[in-house]
Amino acid sequence: MSHELVIKNGLVILEDGEVNTDVAVDKGKITAIGNDLTGEKVIDAAGLIVSPGMVDAHVHITDPGGGYRDNWEGYVTGTASCAKGGVTSFMEMPLNQVPATVDKKSLDIKYAAGEDKLKVDVASFGGLVPFNLEGGIQELNDGGVAAYKCFLGTCGDRTIDGDFENVDDYSLYEGMKQIAKTGKVLAIHAENAEITDRLGEIAYANGETTLEAYVNTRPVFTEVEAIEKAILMAKETGCRIHICHVACQEGVEAVIKAQQEGVDVTCETCTHYLYFTTDELDAIGPVVKCSPPIRDKAQKAGLWEHTLGEGISFVTSDHSPCTPDLKDKENAFEAWGGISGVQNNVDVLFDEGVQKRGMSLKHFADLIAANPADRYNLDQKGRITIGKDADFVLIKPNAPYTLKAEDLEYKNQISPYIGREIGAQVAQTILRGQTIYSQAEGVTSEFPGTFIKK
């Protein structure tokens, strides 16, 4: 039998480990795995790792910008960056677009904004905010969101009508009760807003300007306290929860303890927490500012221990771009907090995890694809298995290159990884059998991506 497409000669990461084999694709699905397969079109993957395409479970796209953020990251550039970085699908956060995605009207606006602009597939988070508890949660569920998201840390711009807003304790409790009825997961940005805000105000008033000082205003306990509160609320309401971008080992340990007690909770960390440390932030500048902040070497080591083990379910980018002027600040406290990283998830994590620390290929594929797909019920994604979508990233190992600004597909070509040597390369990205990026041809000019509605 001849197939539409066969990927041959690669080291393929399957559910039970890697094997040298062929993978066949027909009508966008994986239809056969084995030796000596034949196809009308053949991709020679000799010397390459064939991994499931990354499912990045934490990406911010600012489309529409509502007249306020029109020059941030839109669907065209954001999904092009994904394609070049080996991300074949992602979970889109319900902010920083204007209006925020909090009800049927705003969800429909978001879907319309992305029409014919997607180079990869996109699943949506709906927001939990204090002002959508009278029907908005159900409207989002009916509209096909894959999960929900809320902030315990302060977020949003109160001067912008329709912008996102962090929850108070009652809104979290009531929202969790409503989300529990949908059976979907609530993802949580866990930081204690009152303490971190006040510490920041005091430091700023005292003339502090550095990123190191910023990190000190968001100490570890303020992250752990918020995680533990969310877990307690989950116990009370029966809501399934996920803790976003955990930046400290104590936070992961709180999640592990809750799992052992029967709570349906998982957590992620981000590539930048596994790469950078506090002592180098001021030399890099505000481009590397984020929250929770990048912590010290001991915390980085602890996060790696949990990433190589079982505590952290998946690794994400928390791609949160803005315009250069919002990063170009002398005072770190005045700079936008968010890192552009979606294009360098796969290569950096492969280099740092697999090549430098001995992570197994199966565990790598679980962290970037299978586990996030499972958690958010993206049942056609995440694995190289017959019947799944034919989504692949072909990785060239032991192939160092230095990232340059002009390599980036972002609307604003800023990234803390610029100038860094990365020891692996994304050679090709394939979405449902269609090549959307190759080193030879670049990013596709087509828009084959779709919104995934659950």
Number of C-alpha atoms within 10 A of each C-alpha: 5 12 18 16 23 27 25 24 21 23 22 27 25 19 15 7 13 17 15 16 19 23 29 26 26 19 14 19 20 23 20 17 19 12 12 12 19 18 19 9 14 15 15 13 21 14 13 20 24 31 29 31 31 33 31 29 29 23 26 25 25 30 27 25 19 16 8 12 17 16 16 23 27 24 23 21 20 27 30 28 25 32 32 27 28 36 31 31 30 28 25 23 28 29 26 25 26 24 24 28 31 28 25 20 14 19 24 13 16 21 15 13 16 19 13 14 20 21 28 29 22 25 22 28 30 31 30 32 23 19 14 17 17 11 13 20 25 17 18 27 22 14 18 18 26 23 29 28 24 28 24 23 24 18 17 15 12 10 7 12 11 17 20 28 22 20 21 14 14 10 18 23 17 16 25 25 17 17 23 18 12 14 13 20 24 27 25 23 24 27 25 22 21 12 15 21 14 12 17 19 14 13 17 19 10 9 9 17 18 19 27 18 17 23 23 17 21 22 19 20 14 19 25 24 16 21 28 16 15 25 25 14 19 23 17 12 18 18 27 22 27 26 24 27 26 26 27 26 21 18 23 25 15 16 24 20 12 19 15 9 10 10 19 18 22 22 22 24 25 23 21 28 26 24 16 18 17 19 13 14 20 17 9 13 19 26 26 25 24 19 19 24 27 27 23 17 16 12 20 21 16 17 25 20 14 17 23 19 12 12 21 25 20 29 33 28 25 26 24 23 30 25 17 16 9 14 23 15 16 12 17 23 21 14 20 22 20 21 24 26 27 30 26 26 24 29 22 25 26 29 21 20 20 17 17 11 12 12 18 17 21 17 22 23 27 24 26 27 28 26 22 26 25 15 21 21 15 21 14 16 26 30 28 26 20 15 16 18 25 29 31 28 28 25 25 21 19 13 14 15 13 12 17 15 14 10 13 22 21 25 19 17 16 23 21 19 23 17 12 13 14 21 20 21 24 25 21 27 31 23 26 24 22 17 19 27 26 19 12 8 10 15 21 16 11 11 17 17 21 18 18 17 14 17
